[in-house]
Amino acid sequence: MRFTSLVVELIRARPRLVVVIVVLCQALMWLGVAVLFYRSPPGQLATAIAFGREYQVGTDLGPPLSFWLADIAYRLAGNHLFGVYVLAVLCSALTFWVIYLLSRAIVGGQQAVLAVLLTMAVSAFGASTLEFGPDVLARPLWALLLLHSWQILGRGRRNAWFAWSIEAGLLLLTTPAAAGLLLLIAGFVVTTAQGRRVLRSFDPLFALLVVLVLALPYVIFVLRSDSVGLPALPVLAELSARAWQWLALAGGLLLAISAVLVLVVLDAGWIGGSETDAPIIYRRSVPPLARDFVYCFAIAPSLAGSLISGLFGLPTVFGGSAVALTMVGLALVVASGDLIYLRRQRLLRMVWAVAVAAPAVLVAGSAVVLPLMGDREVATAMPARDISRFFVESFERRTNQRLQAVAGDPQLASLISLGRRRAHLFLDATPQRTPWLTAAKFAEGGGVVVWRAADTVGTPPPDIAQRFPGLVPEVPRSFDWLVNGRQPVLRIGWAIVRPKGP
């Protein structure tokens, strides 16, 4: 008698339910990690929220939409980072749901579940999920853009043009890589007969008009700003080093999908003999246009993003690794054929669960283990709320005024700017990055200057003392880490710049 597991039966009978369950479990897992192990925001999230608070049309960080949304989510949550974490996992969940809808339109609902499960095993959809920013917001927008592009090309749905134009405009307001991604879509359209037929109508012109209206403010900012633009092209002597960097980035993309490749190999029939009673996931035949669409957008974004980053010496894949690998799971499903045998089900489930949970386990483990093994700092272990509360309240008690601005060490200053008073962030070492404040305005309105204290006296570093002459340091304030371990106590030197009288 053939035995079929409950998971396989659910995939066959209730594919949408399976997608909802696995996506919800991943979202809850990452929210749990944030609540238990994040005492301060990861990466540059604090700076992103501080920049979003100013609602600038553009900054050197890129288009403004993600920073605006981060500030809105932070305010709606009562000035708590949990709101930004929820926004980040919602973007991730929406990405997987849109991938399911696109996959269902191409390979059917049952194999669409497999495409989503393979995509979730890509490590690029892991730890960076909570660091909300352009790369995280670009994921659902890019997935929606691909979905509606296929509806226009493969299904002939003219009503999808309006949604496509909105998503394209929002993508341009989200990531600097948007123009390149749109060029990839345009290139695919003009190289296919069906795409050229679609371009003969007036719908693309109206869509282009909507895109231009949405992106016009940021385009004007880019044209008028000298701080936004691509880095300089490498000289001939640097080409070898840039080629090696491109190979390293391409290798990083392969490493990100290594778990997916392991799952495909373990399911292959030529390893350890074929199981004759393995359950089958069936689909209808995929049309040639759909096959070309999937393969193109599974390969082209990764190749183009890594080449651009290698050419200009960028540290990460242009546009983000998750955006570049959005279609990899669906491409592997399409390449597997109309009949997919699920062999070695227990082993597949175990490997998939490890691949999905590994990034969260590594983040949680590093927060606890690294401080115990050495003196390496974990940025998310800083007590952000305690730090901001102390300096905000100290300034108010000393001056009887509200804290307006904070400067000094960028990492510490950005954490203090998240306090309940939402002080302005002033990057005094690079004041052109924060045009909403100048040194003169900071001196007039007053604020707090902070730095890493190297002693118990709290002597400010020479560069800070030079930028703020006459600074009188206070007694340094010490804070405990999430896990103190072997690392020294976090000691912060600080001084108050008193506001000038009327």
FIDRENFI-660819 format. One line per 8 residues: their letters; for each residue x, y, z of C-alpha. Coordinates in Angstrom, 2 decimals, always signed. Layout:
N
A	X/Y/Z ~ ...
END
This chain:
502
MRFTSLVV	+0.00/+0.00/+0.00 ~ +1.44/+3.40/-1.01 ~ +1.88/+5.85/+1.87 ~ +1.68/+9.60/+1.29 ~ +2.61/+12.02/+4.03 ~ +0.24/+14.68/+5.32 ~ +2.51/+17.42/+3.96 ~ +2.24/+16.09/+0.42
ELIRARPR	-1.54/+15.74/+0.72 ~ -1.78/+19.33/+1.93 ~ +0.32/+20.50/-1.01 ~ -2.02/+18.69/-3.37 ~ -5.31/+19.64/-1.74 ~ -4.65/+23.01/-0.03 ~ -1.59/+24.66/-1.61 ~ -2.51/+28.16/-0.45
LVVVIVVL	-2.85/+26.95/+3.14 ~ +0.65/+25.46/+3.03 ~ +2.10/+28.76/+1.79 ~ +0.29/+30.73/+4.49 ~ +1.49/+28.37/+7.23 ~ +5.18/+28.32/+6.27 ~ +5.34/+32.07/+5.64 ~ +3.59/+32.81/+8.94
CQALMWLG	+5.98/+30.50/+10.82 ~ +9.02/+32.23/+9.32 ~ +7.61/+35.67/+10.19 ~ +6.95/+34.65/+13.79 ~ +10.41/+33.11/+14.04 ~ +12.13/+36.36/+13.04 ~ +9.89/+38.49/+15.24 ~ +10.79/+36.20/+18.12
VAVLFYRS	+14.49/+36.68/+17.39 ~ +14.02/+40.46/+17.36 ~ +12.14/+40.51/+20.67 ~ +14.53/+38.17/+22.48 ~ +17.95/+39.11/+21.10 ~ +17.77/+42.62/+19.59 ~ +18.31/+45.37/+22.16 ~ +19.27/+47.75/+19.36
PPGQLATA	+18.49/+47.81/+15.63 ~ +20.67/+45.79/+13.24 ~ +22.99/+47.26/+10.65 ~ +22.15/+50.80/+9.55 ~ +18.49/+50.65/+10.54 ~ +18.82/+53.36/+13.22 ~ +20.40/+55.73/+10.69 ~ +17.69/+54.90/+8.15
IAFGREYQ	+14.95/+55.80/+10.64 ~ +16.78/+59.01/+11.58 ~ +17.01/+59.97/+7.90 ~ +13.36/+59.05/+7.35 ~ +12.34/+61.37/+10.19 ~ +13.42/+64.35/+8.06 ~ +11.30/+63.35/+5.01 ~ +13.89/+64.49/+2.50
VGTDLGPP	+13.14/+63.83/-1.18 ~ +16.54/+62.14/-1.45 ~ +19.78/+61.60/+0.44 ~ +23.12/+59.94/-0.19 ~ +21.51/+56.71/+1.08 ~ +19.36/+56.60/-2.05 ~ +15.66/+57.03/-2.90 ~ +13.50/+57.99/+0.07
LSFWLADI	+10.49/+55.64/+0.14 ~ +11.89/+52.95/+2.43 ~ +13.14/+55.53/+4.94 ~ +9.79/+57.29/+5.02 ~ +7.98/+53.99/+5.62 ~ +10.43/+53.06/+8.37 ~ +9.73/+56.32/+10.20 ~ +5.96/+55.87/+9.78
AYRLAGNH	+6.10/+52.32/+11.16 ~ +8.27/+53.49/+14.05 ~ +5.80/+56.24/+14.97 ~ +2.75/+53.98/+14.65 ~ +4.34/+51.53/+17.09 ~ +4.73/+54.27/+19.69 ~ +8.39/+55.00/+18.87 ~ +9.28/+51.32/+19.19
LFGVYVLA	+11.43/+49.34/+16.78 ~ +8.96/+46.47/+16.84 ~ +6.84/+48.36/+14.32 ~ +9.75/+48.47/+11.86 ~ +10.43/+44.77/+12.40 ~ +6.78/+43.99/+11.66 ~ +6.99/+46.08/+8.49 ~ +10.10/+44.15/+7.43
VLCSALTF	+8.56/+40.71/+7.91 ~ +5.38/+41.87/+6.16 ~ +7.50/+42.79/+3.13 ~ +9.09/+39.35/+3.24 ~ +5.71/+37.61/+3.58 ~ +4.25/+39.63/+0.71 ~ +7.21/+38.66/-1.45 ~ +6.60/+34.95/-0.92
WVIYLLSR	+2.88/+35.32/-1.53 ~ +3.45/+37.16/-4.82 ~ +5.98/+34.51/-5.86 ~ +3.26/+31.93/-5.20 ~ +0.75/+33.82/-7.35 ~ +3.28/+34.15/-10.19 ~ +4.29/+30.51/-9.91 ~ +0.65/+29.38/-9.84
AIVGGQQA	+0.00/+31.24/-13.08 ~ +2.91/+29.41/-14.75 ~ +3.19/+25.93/-13.19 ~ -0.08/+25.54/-11.26 ~ -0.86/+25.72/-7.57 ~ +0.80/+22.49/-6.43 ~ +4.21/+23.11/-7.94 ~ +3.91/+26.77/-6.99
VLAVLLTM	+4.16/+25.65/-3.36 ~ +7.46/+23.93/-4.16 ~ +8.71/+27.14/-5.78 ~ +7.91/+29.10/-2.62 ~ +9.54/+26.50/-0.37 ~ +12.71/+26.54/-2.47 ~ +12.77/+30.34/-2.44 ~ +12.48/+30.38/+1.36
AVSAFGAS	+15.58/+28.15/+1.54 ~ +17.67/+30.84/-0.19 ~ +19.83/+32.31/+2.56 ~ +19.53/+35.82/+1.09 ~ +15.96/+35.88/+2.44 ~ +17.28/+35.32/+5.96 ~ +18.91/+37.60/+8.49 ~ +18.73/+40.81/+6.47
TLEFGPDV	+14.93/+40.54/+6.59 ~ +14.78/+42.55/+9.85 ~ +17.09/+45.30/+8.60 ~ +14.37/+47.21/+6.80 ~ +15.65/+49.37/+4.00 ~ +15.73/+49.69/+0.21 ~ +16.74/+46.07/-0.38 ~ +13.92/+44.70/+1.81
LARPLWAL	+11.21/+46.96/+0.36 ~ +12.39/+46.27/-3.19 ~ +11.65/+42.53/-2.83 ~ +7.82/+42.67/-2.89 ~ +7.82/+45.51/-5.44 ~ +10.08/+43.53/-7.80 ~ +7.95/+40.40/-7.31 ~ +4.76/+42.36/-8.03
LLLHSWQI	+6.38/+43.89/-11.09 ~ +7.25/+40.43/-12.43 ~ +3.73/+39.16/-11.68 ~ +2.01/+41.94/-13.58 ~ +4.58/+41.80/-16.37 ~ +3.65/+38.16/-16.90 ~ -0.05/+38.96/-16.73 ~ +0.46/+41.54/-19.48
LGRGRRNA	+2.69/+39.36/-21.66 ~ +1.35/+35.87/-21.07 ~ -2.29/+36.53/-20.27 ~ -2.95/+39.71/-22.26 ~ -4.53/+41.47/-19.27 ~ -4.59/+45.15/-20.15 ~ -5.92/+46.11/-16.70 ~ -2.56/+45.03/-15.21
WFAWSIEA	-0.82/+48.02/-16.79 ~ -2.00/+50.43/-14.09 ~ -0.69/+48.25/-11.25 ~ +2.54/+47.74/-13.21 ~ +3.08/+51.49/-13.56 ~ +2.47/+52.13/-9.85 ~ +4.91/+49.39/-8.85 ~ +7.54/+50.62/-11.29
GLLLLTTP	+7.26/+54.16/-9.93 ~ +7.49/+52.98/-6.32 ~ +10.48/+50.80/-7.18 ~ +12.25/+53.86/-8.60 ~ +11.55/+55.61/-5.27 ~ +12.99/+52.63/-3.36 ~ +16.29/+51.42/-4.80 ~ +18.97/+52.83/-7.12
AAAGLLLL	+18.87/+49.50/-8.99 ~ +15.28/+50.11/-10.16 ~ +16.32/+51.61/-13.50 ~ +18.44/+48.57/-14.28 ~ +15.65/+46.16/-13.32 ~ +13.18/+48.02/-15.53 ~ +15.68/+47.89/-18.39 ~ +15.83/+44.11/-17.99
IAGFVVTT	+12.05/+43.91/-18.35 ~ +12.14/+46.22/-21.36 ~ +14.88/+44.13/-22.93 ~ +12.86/+40.92/-22.55 ~ +9.76/+42.58/-23.97 ~ +11.42/+43.89/-27.14 ~ +13.15/+40.57/-27.84 ~ +9.92/+38.53/-27.88
AQGRRVLR	+7.20/+38.60/-30.52 ~ +4.45/+38.73/-27.90 ~ +6.16/+41.62/-26.15 ~ +6.46/+43.64/-29.34 ~ +2.75/+43.13/-29.99 ~ +1.98/+44.44/-26.50 ~ +4.02/+47.58/-27.13 ~ +1.89/+48.53/-30.13
SFDPLFAL	-0.98/+49.76/-27.93 ~ -1.25/+53.03/-26.04 ~ -1.15/+51.29/-22.65 ~ +2.67/+51.42/-22.33 ~ +2.62/+55.18/-22.97 ~ +0.09/+55.79/-20.21 ~ +2.07/+53.53/-17.88 ~ +5.27/+55.44/-18.66
LVVLVLAL	+3.50/+58.71/-17.86 ~ +2.42/+57.40/-14.43 ~ +5.95/+56.17/-13.71 ~ +7.43/+59.56/-14.57 ~ +4.92/+61.41/-12.39 ~ +5.73/+59.20/-9.39 ~ +9.50/+59.34/-9.81 ~ +9.76/+62.99/-10.92
PYVIFVLR	+10.60/+64.51/-7.47 ~ +13.48/+62.11/-6.93 ~ +14.69/+62.50/-10.52 ~ +14.84/+66.29/-10.01 ~ +16.79/+65.74/-6.78 ~ +19.29/+63.47/-8.55 ~ +19.79/+65.97/-11.36 ~ +20.35/+68.83/-8.93
SDSVGLPA	+22.50/+66.89/-6.45 ~ +26.23/+66.30/-6.74 ~ +26.27/+63.55/-4.09 ~ +24.19/+60.99/-6.00 ~ +25.60/+58.99/-8.87 ~ +27.61/+55.94/-9.85 ~ +31.25/+55.65/-8.76 ~ +33.97/+56.32/-11.28
LPVLAELS	+34.91/+53.61/-13.74 ~ +38.01/+51.63/-12.75 ~ +41.35/+52.34/-14.37 ~ +43.05/+49.62/-16.37 ~ +45.27/+48.57/-13.46 ~ +42.21/+47.86/-11.29 ~ +40.39/+45.60/-13.73 ~ +42.01/+42.44/-12.42
ARAWQWLA	+41.00/+43.21/-8.83 ~ +37.48/+44.12/-9.94 ~ +37.22/+40.83/-11.87 ~ +38.12/+38.92/-8.73 ~ +35.53/+40.90/-6.80 ~ +32.91/+39.98/-9.39 ~ +33.84/+36.31/-9.01 ~ +33.55/+36.66/-5.23
LAGGLLLA	+30.07/+38.19/-5.54 ~ +28.99/+35.49/-8.00 ~ +30.33/+32.89/-5.60 ~ +28.33/+34.51/-2.81 ~ +25.15/+34.15/-4.87 ~ +25.93/+30.48/-5.47 ~ +26.53/+30.04/-1.74 ~ +23.17/+31.71/-1.02
ISAVLVLV	+21.35/+29.08/-3.11 ~ +23.51/+26.17/-1.94 ~ +20.73/+24.77/+0.26 ~ +18.33/+24.88/-2.69 ~ +20.81/+22.99/-4.85 ~ +21.25/+20.41/-2.07 ~ +17.48/+19.90/-1.96 ~ +17.34/+19.39/-5.74
VLDAGWIG	+20.23/+16.90/-5.65 ~ +18.73/+14.94/-2.75 ~ +15.48/+14.61/-4.68 ~ +17.22/+13.37/-7.81 ~ +16.39/+9.82/-8.91 ~ +19.98/+8.93/-9.83 ~ +21.20/+9.11/-6.22 ~ +20.82/+5.90/-4.23
GSETDAPI	+18.24/+4.42/-6.57 ~ +14.77/+5.66/-7.47 ~ +11.76/+5.23/-5.18 ~ +8.99/+3.73/-7.27 ~ +6.30/+4.74/-4.79 ~ +7.44/+8.38/-4.40 ~ +4.50/+10.82/-4.55 ~ +4.22/+12.96/-7.67
IYRRSVPP	+3.43/+16.67/-7.96 ~ +1.92/+17.24/-11.41 ~ +1.58/+20.34/-13.56 ~ +0.43/+21.22/-17.02 ~ +3.04/+21.89/-19.70 ~ +4.76/+25.26/-19.45 ~ +4.52/+27.38/-22.65 ~ +7.83/+28.40/-24.27
LARDFVYC	+7.23/+32.10/-23.50 ~ +6.70/+31.35/-19.81 ~ +9.83/+29.18/-19.72 ~ +11.90/+31.95/-21.29 ~ +10.39/+34.52/-18.89 ~ +11.30/+32.48/-15.83 ~ +14.82/+31.62/-16.96 ~ +15.55/+35.19/-18.03
FAIAPSLA	+14.62/+36.75/-14.70 ~ +16.27/+33.97/-12.73 ~ +19.64/+34.61/-14.39 ~ +19.72/+38.19/-15.71 ~ +19.33/+40.12/-12.39 ~ +22.06/+38.05/-10.71 ~ +24.43/+38.39/-13.64 ~ +23.80/+42.11/-14.15
GSLISGLF	+23.86/+42.96/-10.44 ~ +27.13/+41.15/-9.78 ~ +28.76/+42.61/-12.90 ~ +27.80/+46.17/-11.97 ~ +29.06/+45.70/-8.41 ~ +32.30/+44.15/-9.63 ~ +32.86/+46.91/-12.20 ~ +32.30/+49.78/-9.77
GLPTVFGG	+33.80/+48.07/-6.72 ~ +30.57/+47.87/-4.72 ~ +30.70/+45.56/-1.67 ~ +27.37/+43.82/-2.33 ~ +25.32/+42.76/-5.33 ~ +23.70/+45.80/-6.91 ~ +20.01/+45.82/-5.94 ~ +20.39/+43.19/-3.23
SAVALTMV	+20.97/+39.45/-3.36 ~ +17.35/+38.60/-2.52 ~ +16.05/+40.65/-5.46 ~ +18.56/+39.01/-7.78 ~ +17.54/+35.52/-6.62 ~ +13.76/+36.03/-6.52 ~ +13.02/+33.68/-9.43 ~ +15.57/+30.94/-8.69
GLALVVAS	+13.08/+28.65/-6.92 ~ +10.54/+28.90/-9.73 ~ +13.26/+28.36/-12.35 ~ +14.33/+25.11/-10.71 ~ +10.72/+23.93/-10.56 ~ +10.22/+24.74/-14.26 ~ +13.44/+22.90/-15.12 ~ +12.35/+19.81/-13.15
GDLIYLRR	+9.65/+18.85/-15.64 ~ +5.90/+18.29/-15.59 ~ +6.20/+15.49/-13.00 ~ +8.18/+16.15/-9.82 ~ +8.83/+13.10/-7.62 ~ +9.26/+13.83/-3.92 ~ +11.84/+11.24/-2.90 ~ +13.40/+10.91/+0.56
QRLLRMVW	+10.70/+13.10/+2.09 ~ +11.99/+13.02/+5.66 ~ +15.48/+14.03/+4.59 ~ +14.10/+16.80/+2.37 ~ +11.97/+18.19/+5.19 ~ +14.91/+18.14/+7.60 ~ +17.30/+19.87/+5.18 ~ +14.67/+22.48/+4.28
AVAVAAPA	+13.87/+23.23/+7.92 ~ +17.58/+23.61/+8.72 ~ +18.10/+25.93/+5.75 ~ +15.19/+28.17/+6.75 ~ +15.98/+28.24/+10.48 ~ +19.78/+28.46/+10.19 ~ +19.99/+32.27/+9.69 ~ +17.81/+32.90/+12.75
VLVAGSAV	+19.77/+30.39/+14.83 ~ +23.05/+31.99/+13.78 ~ +21.79/+35.47/+14.71 ~ +20.56/+34.28/+18.11 ~ +23.69/+32.22/+18.72 ~ +26.05/+35.04/+17.81 ~ +24.26/+37.38/+20.21 ~ +24.90/+34.97/+23.10
VLPLMGDR	+28.04/+33.04/+22.19 ~ +30.33/+35.68/+20.66 ~ +30.52/+37.85/+23.83 ~ +31.38/+34.75/+25.87 ~ +34.15/+33.63/+23.54 ~ +35.94/+36.93/+22.96 ~ +35.77/+40.70/+23.09 ~ +34.02/+41.12/+19.76
EVATAMPA	+31.08/+43.52/+19.92 ~ +27.61/+42.57/+18.74 ~ +25.89/+45.72/+17.48 ~ +22.38/+44.48/+18.31 ~ +23.41/+43.90/+21.95 ~ +23.62/+47.62/+22.75 ~ +20.86/+48.76/+25.15 ~ +19.41/+51.32/+22.75
RDISRFFV	+16.42/+52.37/+24.87 ~ +18.52/+52.81/+28.02 ~ +21.10/+54.85/+26.11 ~ +18.57/+57.17/+24.51 ~ +16.56/+57.57/+27.73 ~ +19.62/+58.57/+29.77 ~ +20.91/+61.24/+27.39 ~ +17.49/+62.67/+26.56
ESFERRTN	+16.57/+63.00/+30.24 ~ +20.02/+64.32/+31.19 ~ +19.80/+67.10/+28.60 ~ +16.29/+68.05/+29.73 ~ +17.30/+68.17/+33.40 ~ +20.39/+70.28/+32.71 ~ +18.82/+72.78/+30.32 ~ +15.08/+72.54/+31.06
QRLQAVAG	+14.59/+72.29/+27.31 ~ +13.79/+69.53/+24.86 ~ +16.71/+67.76/+23.19 ~ +16.79/+68.94/+19.58 ~ +19.89/+67.32/+18.08 ~ +22.60/+64.76/+18.77 ~ +26.07/+64.51/+17.21 ~ +29.39/+62.77/+17.62
DPQLASLI	+29.86/+59.03/+17.09 ~ +27.40/+58.17/+14.26 ~ +26.38/+54.81/+15.71 ~ +25.68/+56.12/+19.19 ~ +24.10/+59.33/+17.93 ~ +21.68/+57.43/+15.70 ~ +20.57/+55.30/+18.66 ~ +19.94/+58.40/+20.80
SLGRRRAH	+17.95/+59.97/+17.94 ~ +15.44/+57.13/+18.34 ~ +14.49/+58.33/+21.83 ~ +11.03/+59.49/+22.77 ~ +11.87/+63.09/+21.81 ~ +13.16/+62.06/+18.34 ~ +16.14/+64.39/+18.23 ~ +17.65/+65.30/+14.87
LFLDATPQ	+20.74/+63.36/+13.83 ~ +23.73/+65.55/+12.93 ~ +26.70/+63.82/+11.31 ~ +29.28/+66.44/+12.19 ~ +32.17/+64.62/+10.47 ~ +30.23/+64.62/+7.17 ~ +27.72/+67.48/+7.53 ~ +26.75/+67.35/+3.84
RTPWLTAA	+24.97/+64.06/+4.55 ~ +22.58/+65.76/+6.99 ~ +21.57/+68.99/+5.23 ~ +18.72/+69.61/+7.70 ~ +21.34/+70.71/+10.28 ~ +24.56/+72.72/+10.15 ~ +27.23/+73.31/+12.75 ~ +25.86/+76.82/+13.32
KFAEGGGV	+22.30/+75.57/+13.85 ~ +23.53/+72.84/+16.18 ~ +25.46/+75.39/+18.27 ~ +22.45/+77.68/+18.41 ~ +19.84/+75.07/+19.31 ~ +22.12/+72.98/+21.49 ~ +22.32/+69.24/+21.80 ~ +24.32/+66.27/+23.03
VVWRAADT	+27.67/+65.13/+21.65 ~ +28.65/+61.50/+22.33 ~ +31.70/+59.32/+21.71 ~ +33.29/+56.06/+22.81 ~ +35.13/+56.85/+26.04 ~ +38.61/+55.36/+26.28 ~ +39.06/+56.25/+29.97 ~ +37.07/+57.17/+33.06
VGTPPPDI	+37.71/+60.89/+32.50 ~ +35.77/+60.97/+29.23 ~ +38.22/+63.02/+27.20 ~ +36.70/+63.57/+23.76 ~ +38.60/+62.35/+20.68 ~ +40.73/+65.03/+18.98 ~ +38.52/+65.24/+15.89 ~ +35.36/+65.81/+17.95
AQRFPGLV	+37.13/+68.34/+20.18 ~ +38.25/+70.21/+17.06 ~ +34.74/+70.36/+15.59 ~ +33.20/+71.41/+18.92 ~ +35.66/+73.86/+20.54 ~ +35.13/+74.52/+24.21 ~ +33.42/+71.17/+24.79 ~ +33.22/+70.32/+28.51
PEVPRSFD	+32.99/+66.52/+28.95 ~ +30.77/+64.99/+31.58 ~ +31.51/+61.88/+33.61 ~ +31.25/+58.93/+31.17 ~ +28.20/+56.72/+31.42 ~ +28.56/+52.92/+31.42 ~ +25.98/+50.50/+30.03 ~ +25.67/+46.73/+30.12
WLVNGRQP	+25.45/+44.64/+26.97 ~ +22.81/+42.00/+26.39 ~ +25.50/+39.50/+27.42 ~ +28.56/+41.13/+28.96 ~ +30.90/+38.18/+28.56 ~ +34.55/+39.06/+28.01 ~ +33.97/+42.34/+26.24 ~ +34.56/+45.57/+28.17
VLRIGWAI	+31.65/+47.56/+29.50 ~ +30.16/+50.00/+27.00 ~ +31.45/+53.36/+28.20 ~ +30.07/+56.47/+26.49 ~ +31.63/+59.88/+26.87 ~ +29.33/+62.84/+26.42 ~ +29.00/+66.58/+26.66 ~ +26.16/+69.05/+26.44
VRPKGP	+26.16/+71.96/+24.04 ~ +23.81/+74.37/+25.76 ~ +21.32/+76.21/+23.57 ~ +21.91/+79.90/+23.11 ~ +19.46/+82.30/+24.62 ~ +16.98/+84.31/+22.55
END
